[in-house]
Amino acid sequence: MGTLIVLLLIAVAVWIVWKLFNKPDANEDGKVDHQDVKVAATEVAKTVANTLDVNKDGKVNLADVKAAGEKVAKKVSKPRAKKAK
């Protein structure tokens, strides 16, 4: 479990660095500083929150986990189509 958390933290850090690499001076003040990192981190946090909010109620909570589980269950329970020979 600890390894998974570390990998997720590394992935988020890489995502923030990637945002900074694409647009280093996000607030267009002429220099790359902690404010630009804050803007990039905020953009990443918004994207993650929107992605995790499966039921689109504006909050990430257990209802989203349940909705995601139901989506996966629907996909898994569908029978495969037979291949044409």
C-alpha positions, 0 to 999 in steps of 0.5 A: 500500500505504501508503494502505491501511495509513493507511486501516486505522489511521484505521478502527481509531481511529474504531472506538475513538472510537465505542466510547468514545462509546457507553460513555465510562466503561468501567471505571466509575471516574467519569472518562474517562481513558486506562484507558477508552481502553485498555479500548475498544482491547482490545475492538476488538483482540479483535473484530478477532482473532476476525474474522480467525481464520477457521479458529478455531484461536486464532491469526491466521496464514497458515493463516487467509489460506489458509482465507479464500481457500478460502472465497472460491474456493468462493463464486466457483466456484459457477455463478449460478442462471438467472433465471426469465423 
